[in-house]
Amino acid sequence: MNTFNFICGGATPDSDADESGKNIQLDVQGDLRNVNLKIEDISKAMVSNIPDVLLDLLEVASYVYCADQQSRRGTEVLAGYGKNWRRVMNFTIPLRDPERWQNESVINALCETLGFLSEDSYAFSFVKAGKPLAEKEMYFPGLSQGTFDPDEIALFSGGVDSFSGAVRDLVQEGKKLVLVGHHSANAVFKVQKELIEGLKQGNLANQIFYVPINVTNTKVNASEYTQRTRSFLFACLALVVAQMFKKDEFTFYENGVVSLNIPIAKDVLGARATRTTHPKVIRGFEELFSEILDKNIEIRTPFQWFTKKEVTQIIPANGFGHLLGKTNSCTRPRTWTKKKHHCGACSQCIDRRFAILAAGLEDLDPGDSYKLDLLLGDRSQDRDVRMALSYVKFFQTFSSSTKERFLSTNPQITSALGEFSDLSADEAKDRVYELYMRHSLDVVAVIEDGLVQHKGKLAQGGEGLPAGALLSMCLNRSQITVAPPSDYDAQAKGFMDRLAAPILEFAVDERNNHILFHNGQALEGANFQLVENLLANFRSAKRDVQTIECITAPDLAGELKISEPALRTLLRRLRGTLKPLATDLGIPLDENSFIENLHGKGYRLNPNLREVALADIKKKGPPPTEH
């Protein structure tokens, strides 16, 4: 794993920072400013009342987002892509109110949520700013004088989902909305402005307040395109705007298929499938924001149980079908032209086009605005040929699967099932299955309709459709064939072998009172006693295949004969002791990787740990990996 040390805002590097890591300076102000942060159209009165904690949040989110872009994961070639996927991300950030951020619950929620989003290992050192930080007005140029009393604060990207959500809440619900639109490219900003203007011309001007926000790297080009932490930035921006309007909730509009994002291809594993609005991520944001602000923060996801087709149909049903073609979710704005403003090859374009065709709305979203036609375009020369083929094959297979096989064939979904507060795990599983089944049937229907519509061209062979067209790869109405390069399976297996996270193993040396790890590290003394008190619950639960019970902070402190503050200090030092494991063993670590702190319940050893025999831990060689 590559290590990156981000020194932010002119801070002094953390003395514990990995000396072998690459040091990168980030700053939102001054002569060395290389992070741009601008929020427009907020009133002067609102800015004057914004608390320091929200300014700190803006800067932390901007640093994390821009750091993600500046730390390369490695080559895009499949044969080597998994090698450096995971990174160690160390931040030293000066803040106005660092004590609020140094709270253990805040650190845990921050590191755990970012770790799940990106599968990187995060560590933060928050220090008191040694020089004056930026004044509030720096981030809020062009302040307006008006007032607006909204019902909702919502994120607005300019894609189908966010536009559909805005239309539904504005027209059907009659709500007044603040729409927060982040953009890092002028083309995306233009899309948002055109859609906002279109809504206003539809007699909705008095119900809309648009807040455009620009956060980008400056003086340096982004080197990493995956940007898995961008939803953290979006959520922080929405929270800040919501608080300025005295709201304790905001909304993400995203359909449930994208939100849950079950991997569709062999070489998509873990955070290789984006987790932008995954239920676990949303709950993590809520916990983090609630801890920072010391009050309950809620994030609404009203499209959680909608398919892309169902979301798309809302737009014409409410009188704004003429703007459907102006929405855009393509991830490659640099490829857009005046006539072709969808690449047609990225996963978002594929997902969008299937929904448009399934809903019968192609007249409102012309196919000639896509550089690559979904069904007829020649993908043989396109780098994303496998994306379209895997997409169709996955949903074609799913359409014939049973509910009983759902979890066994898609184990990734288990991380979401416990995150729906109004549903049991079994109820959530049923809802997810039904959601994916509806979407699968939509995808299959589009392919079947295409086969019928273009059967003449298909019959002509080489003189009809190109061999690389999606329809050309369909042998009949029920079978989609994928013709990968001869070495694809081997490459995909190698990729997953590199990408799969090693299991963190430990052994107990009871004779010498040590906890040992594969890299030769040992926990001893007070650290050993702490772990020893958690071992009994860990071992019994593993033996009986049960949930590991937590020990409350008062009980654990009592067993160790120390105070609760001393217990928290001991835990912090123990976690610091284990930091070298991330680099030595290639294991992404967060605050809960070894000892978990479950909010309101207490402490336990992480269920993903594995205890092995002392003789096995002393053998040389890397630990095993999960596949």
N, C-alpha and C positions, 0 to 999 in steps of 0.2 A: 504494500500500500504506500502511495506517495503521501508525504506529509507537507502541509502548507501552513505557515504561520502568518496570519494577517494582523498587521500592526496598524491600528485604525486611529484616525484623528490626532496623529502626532504623539501617540502614547509611547511610553518606554516598554520595550518588549518584555513579556512575562519571563521571569527567570527560569520557569519550568518548561519553557517552550523547547521543542525538539530541535537541537542544534543541527541535526542532519536535514531538517526540512527547509523548504524554500520560503524565504521571507518576502512578503508582498505588502507594500504600503498602500493604504486606502485612506482617503480623506474627503469629507463633504464640504470643506471650506478652505480658504487661504490659498497661498501660492501653489501648494501641492495638490489642490483639489482635483481628484480624478473620478469622483462619484457625483453625478448630477441628480438633484432631488428638487422638483418643482411641483407645487400644488396650486392650481389657479382657481379664480372665481369664488374664493371664500371671503366673507365679509370681514371688515376690519374689527368689528366688535367681537366676532367669534375667535379671531386669532389672538386678540388681547387676553382672552380667558383660557387659552389652551395651557394645561399644566405641563411641568417639566417631564413627567413620566411619559407623556405621549410624544414629546419631541425626542426623548431617548428611544422610544419604540420605533419611530420613523427612521432614526439613524441606524439602529441595530438591524432592522429589516433591510435597509438599503445596502449595508455592508455585507450581509449574508448573501443577498441576491447578486451583487456585483462580484463578490468573491467566488460564487458558484461559476460565474462566466469566465473568471480568470484562472481557474485551476483545471487544467486539462485532465480528462479521465484516461486518455490513451488513444491508440489508433482506432479508426472506424472499421478496419478490416476484421471480419468475423474471427479469423484464425487467431488474432491476438487481442480482441477487444475486451475480454473479461479480465485480463491480467491486472490492469490498473483501474478497474471500474470504481472500486471503493477508495476513498481518500480519508486522511486524517486532517480535519479542519480545526485549527487552533486560532482563537480570536482574542486579541487584547483590545478592549474598547473603552475609551473614557466617556463617562456619563455625568449628567447633572445630579442624578440621584442613584448612585450605584448600590446603596444598601438595599433598596427595594428589589434589585435584580440578583443580589447575592443570596437571597432566600433559597433554601434547598428545594422547596416545591417548585419555584420558578425555574431554577436550573434544570431540574429533572424533566419538567414538562417541555422546556425549550429543546433540550438535547434529544429526548426521546422522540418528539414529533418530527424534528428535522432529520433525525436518523432514519425514521420510517419512511419519510418522504424521499430521501436520497440514498439511503444505505451507506452513508458516510459516518465517520466517528467525529462527534463535535465536542469541543471543550471551549469554555468561555472564561475569561478573566475580566471582570468589570471593575474599573478603577475610577477614582474621583478625577474629574477633568483638571489638569494642571494649568490649562490656559482657557481663556473665555471661549465658550462654544458659540455656535452661530445663533444670532438673534432670531426670534420667531419669524419676523417678516422676510428673512432670506428665503425661506421655503414657500412663501405665499405671495408671489408677485401679482400685480394687477388686481388688488383687492377690490371687491365690489362693495356697494353701500346698501344693497337691498336686504330684505329679510325673507325667509322661507320656512314654513312649518311643515315638514314632511311626515308622512305616515311610515315610510320605509326608507332604508338606505340599502342600495343594491350595487353589486359589481356589474360593470357593463363593458364587455370586451368588443362588441360589434359582431359577434358570431350569432348563429341561429338561436342557440339556447338563451343567451342573455337578452337578445332582442325579443324573443318570444315571451320571456318572463316579464319584461317591461311592458309589452303590449297587454298581456293578461292582467297585470296588476293595475295598469292605467285605465284600460277600457272596461274589463269585466268587473274589477273591484272598485274602480273609481278612486284609486289611491293617488296621493301626491308622493312622487319618488325623487330621491337624490340618487343619481346614477354616477358611480365612480368609475371612470375609465382610465386605466393605465395604458400607456403606450411607450414603446421604445423605438418605434419607426414611424416616420411621417405618413407612410401609406396606411398604417393602422389608425392613426389619428384622423386621417381624412375619412375613413370608413365610419368611425364613430360619429364625427360631426355631421356627415350626410344623413345618417340614421336619426340622430337627434333632431335635425332640422325637419326631416320627414314626419316625425312624430308631432312636432310643434305645428306643422302645417295641417295636421289632422285634428286641429282644435284641442290639442293637449298641452299647449304652451304653458298654461297656468299650473299644470300638474308636474312639471319637470324642472329639476335643477341639476345641471350637468357639471361635474367636477373632473376636468382632465388632469391627469397626473403623469409626469415624466420622470422615470428613474432609469438612468443608464450609466455605463462606464464612459468616461471621457479620456481623451489622450491615449487610449489603448483600445485595440479591437478585442472583442470577445473571442476566447479560444475554445470554449466548451459550449456546445449547442443544446445539450440535454436540459440544463437549467431546471432541475427537479424541485428547487426550492422557491420557484416563482410564486406559487400559491401562498407561501408564507408572506411574501411581500404584499400580494393582493389583499390578503386578510388583514394585515396590519394597517394598510392604507384605508381600507373600509372601516376598521375599528376607529381610527383616528377621526375620520370624517363623521362617523356616527356619534362619537362622543362630543364633537363640536356642535352637533345638532341635538345634544342631550338625549341620545338614544343608546340603549344597552343591547341592541341586537342589529344584525344586518343579514343580507341575503346573498347566497351563491345560487345562480340559476345554472344548473347543469343536469343533463339527463342521467338516469341511474346506470345505464350501460357503460357510459364513459366514466362515471364516478367509481364504480366497482372495478371496472377495467380488468377482467380476467384475461391473462396472457393468451394471445391467439397463435403464437408461433413458438417453435422449439427454442429459438435463441432469445426469447423474451422471458426473463425471470426476475422475480423480486421487483425492484424499482426500475428495471428496464421497461416495465409497464408503468406509465406515469400514474402517480397517486394524488393528483392535484386536489381532488375533492373527495377522496376516499373517506368513508365514515369514521375510520380511526383517526385520520388527519383532522377532520372537522372537530371531533371530540377533543383532540389534543390542543387545537387552537382555543377552544372554549375554556379548557382548563388553564392554559397559560394566561390568557387575557383576564380570566377571573382572578387568578392569583396576583397578577401585576396590579390590577385596579381594585382588588379587595371587594369585589361585588360580582354578582352573577351576570355573565355575558352569554348571549345565545346567538347561534348562527343558524339561519333557516336554509333548508335545501328543499324547496317545494316540488322540484322535479325528480326527487329521488326514485320514485316508482313509475316514471315516464320513460318510454323509449324515445329515440331520436325522431321517429316518424310522428309520434303523438305530440311531441313538443313542436315540431314543424307545423303541424296542422292548426295550431292555435293562432298563428299569424294571419292567414287568410280568413279564418273564421271570425276574426275581430276587425276585418276591414283594412288590413295593412299588407295584403298579399303583394301589392305592387312594390313593396320595399324588400321582399324576400331576397331578390337577386342582388341587392346591395349589401347584404350581410356577408361576412367573410371570417372564416376560422383557419384559413390556410397558414401553415407554419413557415412558409417561404416567401415573405413579402418582396424580397429582392428579385424574385423571378416574375413578378406581376408586370403586365403591360396594360395599356389603355383598354384593350379588347379582351385580354386573357388575365383575369385577376384571381384565378384559382389554379394551382399547379396540377391538381387532379391525381397526384401521386402520393402525397403524404397521408397519414392515417386519418387526419381530420377531414380532408377532401373526400376520401373514400367513404367515410362514415356519413358525411353530409349528403353525398350524391345518392347513396342507397336510400336514405330517408326521403329525399326529394322524389325519387322515382317510385318508391313504395307508396307515398302519399298521393301520387298522380299529379304532382305540381311542377312538372318539367317546363310547362309554359311560362311559369313565373320565375324560373331559374334556368335560362337557356344553356344547353350543353356546349354551345360554342364559346362560352366564357371560361371553359376549362382547357388548359393546355393539353391535357390528356383525357380523352373520353373514357368514362368508367368501363363500359362494356366493349367498345369497339377500338379503343386506342391501342397502339402497338407498344407493349411494355417490355419487349424483348431487350431493348437497349436501356431500360430505365433501372436505376439502382434500387428502386423500391418494388421490383417485380414481385418479390416474395410477400410483400405486405398485402397486396390485393389478393393474391392466391391463398395465403394463409387465412385472411379474413373470411373469404367465402367458404373455404373448407371447414373452418372452425364452426361457423354458424350452421352450415349444412349438416355437419355431424351432430351438433347440439339439438337440431330440430327433431332428430329421431332418438334422442337419449331419454332415459326414464328419470323420474325424480329420485329414485333410490340410488342411482349411480352418480347423481349430481356432485355430491361432495367428494366421492372417491376419485372422480376424474378431474375435479377442479378444487383441489385442497386449498388453493390460495384464498378462496372465499371465506374460510373460517375466521380470518382476522377481522372480518367486518360483522359477523353475525351477532356479536355481543355488544355492538355499538349503537343499537337502536333501542332507546329507552322505553318506547311504547310497545315493543314486540319481544317475545321470547325468542331464543335461538332457533327453535323449530319453526316458529311463525316467520322469522326473518328468512330462513332457508327457503320456505315455500314461496315467499314474495319474490326473492331473488330468482328462483327457478322460473316462476311465471313471467317475470320481466324479461329474462333472457330468451325464453321460449317465444314470446311475442316478437321480439326483435329478430330472432332466428328465422321465424316464418316470413317476416318481411323481406329478409335478405334472399331467402330461397325463392320467394314469389317474384322478385325483381329478375333473378337469373332465369327462371322459367318463362316469364313474359318476354325476356330478351331473346331466348332461344326460339320462341314461336315467331316473334316479330321479324327476326333476321334469319329465319331458316333457309331462305333462298340464298343469301350470301354464304351461309355455312356450307350449303350443299356444293358451292362452287370451289371449295377448297382454297388453294393458293390464290385463285383469281377473285375470291370474295373478301373475307376478312383476313387480316394479317395473322400469322401463326401466334404472335405474341399477344393477341387480343384475349381478354378474359373469356369471352364466349367461345373462342376457338379451342379453349382448353376444357370445354365441357363435352364429355362424351355422350351424355344423354341428360334427361331432365332430373335425374336423381343422383348423378355422380359427377363430382368436380375432381379433376385430376390435377395434381401438382407435380411438375416435372423439374425437380431441383437439379443443380449441377451434381455430378457423380460424387463429389466429396462433401456435399452439404451436411449430411447426417453426421459425418465424422467431425466436421468443423463445429457444428452445433453442440455436439457432445463435449468437445474440447472447451468450447466457450462456457458451457454450464459448469464444467469441472473447475474452471478458473474462477467463475463468478460465485459458485455456491459458497456460502459462508462456512468456514471451519467451525466445528463445535468447540466451545470452550470447555476443556477437560481439566479436572483437578484430582489430586489424590491426597489422602490424609495420612500423615506420618504421626501416628498417635504416640509412638515412643519418644519422639523429639518435639512433639507439639508444633508441627509445621503443616501448612497447606501448600502443596507444591503444584507448579504448572510446567507445561512443556518447555518453556523458554528458560527454565532453571530458577525462576523466581520462587520465593517462599514467603508466606505470611506467618508471622510468629508473634509471640507475646500477646498484647491486647488484641491485635488483629485476629490471631488464632482463636482466642477466647470468644470473640464476637461470632466468628463463623461456626465454632463448635456449638454455640447455643442455638443456631439455626439448623444444624445438621439433622437432628432427630425428626423434625417435621418433614424435611426434604427427603430423607431416606424412607420414611414410612409411606409418604404419598407416592413415591416412585415405585415402591414395592407393591402397593395396593392399587396402583393406577388411579389415583385420586388427585384432587386439587390440593396444592400445598397450602396449608394453613399459615397465616401470618401471626407474628408475635407483636403485640402492641408495643409502642415506644416505652411506656412506663414499665411494662413487664420486662422488656429486654434490658432496659437500663437497670432495673432492680436485680436481675440475674447477674449483671456485670458489676453491681455495686458502684454505679456511677450515676451522675445526674443526666437528665435528658439533653441539656446543652452539650455536656461532655460526650454523650453518645453521638450527637450530630457531628461534633468535631472529629471523633474517631472514625465515623463513616466517611467523612470527607477525605481524611488522610489515607484511609484504606483504598478508596477509589483512585486517589492520586498515585498510590504505590503500584496499582495495576495498569497505569497508562502505557507502559512499555509493551504490554501484551498486544496492543493494536498494531504496532509496527513490527514486532518480532514474529507474531503468528499470523498477521494479516486478518485480524478479527476486528470488525467495527465495534467499538465500545461506546456506550453512553453511561449515564449515571446508574442505570438499573441493570446493566449487563451481568453483574455478579450478585449484588444484593439489591433486591427490588424494594422500593418504598411505595406501597399502594396507599393512595390518599384515603385517609379515614380508617384504614385497617391495620397498618403496621408494616413489619419487615419480614422478608423471606428470601431464601436463595432462589435465584432465577430458575424457573422450571426448565429452561433450555440447556442448563448446565449438565454435564455428565461426570459422575464420580467414577474413577477407574482405580485399578489396583496400583499400589505404590511401585511395583516392578515395571508396570506398563508406562507410567509417567516418566520414568528414568531412561526409557529407551529413546534413542535419538530419532529424529525425523519429525516431520510436520504432523499435526493432528489430523484426524479424518474429516471428511466433508460430507454434508447432507446433499442428496440428489433428489 
